Amino acid sequence: QSFDQPIAGARSPRNASYDIDVRLDPATHSVIGRETLRWRNISRRDADELQFHLYWNGWRNADSTWMRERSLRDTPSKPRSDEWGSIDVTRVSVRRPQDGTDGIVDLTGAMRFIARDDENAADRTVFTVALQQPVLPRETIEVDIEWKAVVPRPFLRTGYVGDYYFFGQW
């Protein structure tokens, strides 16, 4: 069986699993979280970087690509100050369990935001980290990520109203 194909009965290749632990602070409408992502390279090429999508930064401010595009199709209106949301990654590190060590490589300093679609330097919805050692085909790594987020008023399947919270697009 090719490693690019789903395992029997699966609808897609099983290349990622997540353990997520979060704490909601209702007083500040914020979330603090940490997660461990176990990722397996199912491609035929070495992976020398990882990219992450921070959906909540799409409504971080009026300069995000999403908000700029929204203003082109909708009547421009600036959200109220409590309607903005955001997410900030505070730590990214990688472990290679198959190495037989608990060696953790901190990649936080290697984070950089990219905007390949429109080169919008103000957009903070996708970040990349260069790996110090590529992830080979079929190899698995563990990525530890810590973040803090501001929960917006209702915005695209995410938000809060009073003491009711709903989240999507972690």
C-alpha positions in Angstrom: 0.0 0.0 0.0 1.3 3.4 -0.9 1.7 5.7 2.1 -0.2 8.4 0.2 -3.3 6.4 0.2 -5.8 6.1 3.1 -5.7 3.0 5.3 -8.5 0.5 4.7 -11.8 2.0 5.7 -10.5 5.6 6.1 -11.6 8.4 4.0 -8.2 10.2 4.0 -4.7 9.4 5.0 -4.2 9.4 8.7 -1.3 11.8 9.0 -2.2 14.0 12.1 -3.6 13.7 15.5 -4.1 16.4 18.2 -4.1 16.5 22.0 -5.5 19.9 22.9 -5.8 21.4 26.4 -7.4 24.9 26.8 -8.5 27.2 29.5 -11.3 29.8 29.0 -11.1 33.0 30.9 -14.7 34.4 30.6 -13.8 37.7 32.3 -11.4 38.6 29.4 -13.1 36.5 26.7 -9.8 34.8 26.1 -8.5 31.3 25.7 -5.0 30.0 26.6 -4.1 26.7 25.1 -1.5 24.1 24.4 -1.5 21.2 22.1 0.6 18.3 20.8 0.3 17.6 17.1 1.6 14.3 16.0 2.3 14.6 12.2 3.4 12.0 9.7 4.9 13.1 6.4 2.7 11.2 3.9 4.3 12.8 0.9 7.2 11.4 -1.1 9.3 14.5 -0.4 11.3 15.6 2.6 9.4 18.4 4.5 11.7 21.2 5.6 9.1 23.5 7.0 5.7 23.4 8.6 2.8 25.8 7.9 -0.1 26.6 10.3 -3.3 28.5 9.6 -4.4 30.9 12.3 -8.0 31.4 11.2 -8.9 33.8 14.1 -6.4 36.3 12.8 -8.6 36.8 9.8 -10.6 39.1 11.9 -7.7 40.5 14.0 -7.9 43.9 12.4 -9.1 45.6 9.1 -5.7 44.9 7.5 -6.0 41.1 7.3 -6.5 39.7 3.8 -9.9 38.3 4.8 -11.2 41.7 6.0 -9.8 43.5 3.0 -11.6 41.0 0.7 -14.7 41.3 2.7 -14.8 45.0 2.3 -14.7 44.6 -1.5 -17.9 42.5 -1.6 -19.8 43.9 1.4 -20.8 47.3 2.5 -17.7 48.4 4.3 -18.4 48.6 8.1 -15.8 48.5 10.8 -16.6 46.0 13.5 -17.1 47.2 17.1 -14.1 47.1 19.3 -15.4 43.9 21.1 -16.0 42.1 17.8 -12.3 41.6 16.9 -10.7 38.3 17.7 -7.1 37.0 17.3 -4.7 34.2 18.1 -1.0 34.5 19.0 1.3 31.5 19.1 3.7 31.9 22.0 5.7 28.7 21.6 6.5 26.1 18.9 8.8 23.1 19.5 9.4 19.8 17.8 10.3 16.3 19.0 11.3 13.3 17.0 10.1 10.3 19.1 11.7 7.8 16.8 15.1 9.2 17.7 14.8 7.5 21.1 15.5 10.8 22.8 13.3 13.5 24.4 15.3 16.1 22.5 13.0 19.1 22.1 14.0 21.8 19.5 12.4 25.2 20.2 11.4 26.8 16.9 9.6 29.8 18.2 12.2 32.2 16.9 11.9 30.7 13.5 8.3 31.6 13.1 7.4 34.0 10.3 4.1 35.0 8.7 3.6 34.4 5.0 0.9 35.6 2.6 1.5 33.8 -0.7 -1.8 34.8 -2.2 -1.5 38.5 -2.0 1.8 39.3 -0.3 -0.1 41.3 2.4 2.6 41.8 5.0 -0.1 42.8 7.5 -1.9 39.5 7.3 -1.1 37.1 10.2 -3.3 34.1 9.2 -0.6 31.7 8.0 2.8 31.2 9.6 5.7 28.9 8.8 8.6 27.5 10.7 11.7 26.2 9.1 12.8 22.8 10.6 16.3 22.3 11.6 16.1 18.8 10.2 13.7 17.7 7.5 10.9 15.3 8.2 11.5 12.4 5.8 8.7 10.5 4.0 6.8 8.3 6.5 8.6 9.9 9.4 6.5 11.2 12.4 7.3 14.3 14.5 5.5 15.8 17.5 4.9 19.5 17.5 4.1 21.3 20.8 2.3 24.6 20.3 1.2 27.1 22.9 -1.1 30.0 22.2 -3.4 32.6 23.5 -6.5 33.9 21.8 -9.1 36.6 22.1 -12.6 35.3 21.5 -14.6 37.7 19.2 -18.2 38.5 19.3 -20.0 36.1 16.8 -17.9 35.8 13.7 -17.8 32.9 11.3 -18.6 30.0 13.6 -16.7 31.4 16.5 -17.5 33.8 19.3 -19.4 34.6 22.4 -22.7 36.1 23.4 -23.1 36.7 27.1 -21.8 33.5 28.8 -22.4 31.3 25.7 -19.2 30.4 23.8 -18.9 28.6 20.5 -15.6 27.7 18.8 -14.7 26.5 15.3 -11.5 26.6 13.3 -9.0 26.1 16.1 
